Amino acid sequence: MSQYKAPLRDLEFVRNELLGLDSIYANNPQWSEVSNDLSSAILEECAKFCENVLAPLNSVGDKQGCTLKDGKVTTPDGFKEAYQQYIDGGWSSLDAPEEFGGQRLPKSLALAVSEMAGTANWSWSMYPGLSHGACHTITEHGTDEQKQKYLHKLTDGSWTGTMCLTEPHCGTDLGMLRTKAEPNDDGSYNISGTKIFISSGEHDMTENIVHIVIARLAGAPQGTKGISLFIVPKFNVNDDGSIGERNSLECGSLEHKMGIHGNATCVMNFDGAKGYLLGPENRGLNCMFTFMNSARIGTAMQGLAHAELSYQNSLAYAKERLQMRALSGAKAPEKAADPIIVHPDVRRMLLTQKAFSEGGRMLIYYIALFDDMSQQAKDDEEKERFENLLAILTPIAKAFMTETGFESANLGLQIFGGHGYIQEWGMEQNVRDSRISMLYEGTTGIQSLDLLGRKVIMTGGKLLQDLISPISEFCDNTTDEEMAEFINPLKTLLAEWQTLTEQIGVSAMSNPEEINAACVDYLMYSGYVLYAFLFARSAKISKAKLATGTTEQEFYDAKVYLARFYFQRLLPRTASLTLTMTSGVENLLDDAVNPF
C-alpha cells in the first residue's frame, strides 16, 4: 500500500518564497486577514485529514471499486464517511463566495487543499473536485434564481456536481452530439440522450447530484454553434430549496476501467429529465468552457499528484532496498548489499520524479497566482492580461503535467523492480490511475492544437509574447555570474521558442496541417521551457537564502541541485523536440504514399 506525507515545506516555499502569495493576500482588502499563520494552520489541518483518512482509502477504493445495483451506486468502504468529514471540516467551501456560505479565501489556497487530497486519494478527490467546476459555471452563467437554488448546497458539499459532455459516438467532437432539449410551458426543458464517461455521475455520498449537461435545441445550428447548456438535477429542487421528486435520469452502467476504480464513471441516461437553461441558447459550449477550464487545471493537478505519490514511495523504497554494490566500492559494508539509492541510474529516476513533481507544483501555483491577481485587477486591461496568461498556460499545464506525471508513475514502478508490478506496493495502481489524465478534458493532442492553433497562431503570437515577457524580464534582471548556468540557456531557449513559432506559422500558411503535425512537440517544448524558468527562479531564491547563512542549508542546497539536474538532464529534451516539430508534415501525411 502506498504512503503519503503532505509536502508542507515545499508548498510553503512555492507559495510564499517563490511566488509571494502571502504578500498578495496581505495587500488585498478582501484577503488581508489571510495571514501566513492562518494559511499554514489550514494546510496543516488538511494534511492530517489527507494523510490519516484519505490515503489509507486509496488502495481500498482500487480493490473494491464502485458497485451498481437497481440504479444505485455504492462507493468503496470509508469513502462516504471520509466525505462527511470533509464537508464537516469546511474544506468544500474555502474559495466560494460568502453570499452562498463560502469562506471567500483565495483560490490558490484552496488549490493547495486540492493538491493534498488528490495526491492522497485521486479517486476520492474527484467527487468534491467536480463540484467546484459546477459552482464556478453556475456562478458565472446562472440566473440569480439558479444561484440561490443550487450554490448553497454545492458550496457546503451537501450536493455534488458533474460535467456531462461526450456521447458514445462523438468523443471529443462535441458538435456531433445528439442529446436533445425540448422546451416546456413552465420554462424548463426535457433533456433526452445518453452521456458516457461521467465521473461521479451517481453515488451514495450526497443527497443530490447536479448535472451540467450540453444538449441541442430543435432547429439549432449544426455543429458546436448549436449547443446549449442545462442544469439537470438528480432530484428536482423545490422553490424553497428542498429536495423534490426524482428526475427522469439514471446511471445505466458503470464503466469497467483501467484505473481510478474508487470513482464512479457512469453511463448516464436522460429520459425526458427536467433541465434548466444555463446561459444563452446556442452558447452552451462557450459557457461550458468555464467548467472545462476548471477541470483542465484539476487534471493538471492530477499529473502533479501521481508524480508526487510515486516519488515519495520510490524514495522510501530506494533507501531501504538492498541490491548490488556501488561500482566505486561498498557504501554500506556492514550490510549484505548497498541500498539502491546509491546507484546513479536509480538516482536519475528519483531526481526525474522529483523534478517533475516540484516543477509541476511551481507551475500550478504560478497559474493560481494569475487567477488570484485577476480577481483584484485594478482595471479591465489588467484583468484581461491576467486572463490571457491563464488562457495560454492552461493547455500547457494540463498536457505537460499529465504526460510527465505518467512518466513519473512509470519510473516509480521501475524503481521498485518486480515488486512494482505487484499490487501490494501501490505503484502499479498509481500507473493505472495516472494513465487517464492524458485523456481527460481533451487529450494531449487536443490541448496542443488549442495552444498552437488557437492561443498562439490565431492571436498573432500576442498571448505567447505576454507569457514570455516576464521570463525575459527575469533573465535581464538576473546578472549574478553564479546564475549564468541557468540564465544563459534559458535566454537561448526563449529566442528559439519565438523563432520556432514563426517558422511553424509560415509553414502553416502553405499547409494548415503543419499545425497538427507540430503541435504536441511544440507544447512539450513549451512545458520544458516554463519549468526551466521556474527552476531558475527557485535556484536564485535558494542561492540568496544560502548566502545569508540560513539554518535550512540542506533544504536550499537541494533546490539548487535539483535545478542543476533539470537543466543538465531534462531540459536538453528540447533539442530533439525542435528537430521533430520542424521536420514537416510530409513524414506523417504524404498523398503519394500509403504507409499503412
Disulfide bonds with the S-S distance in Angstrom:
none
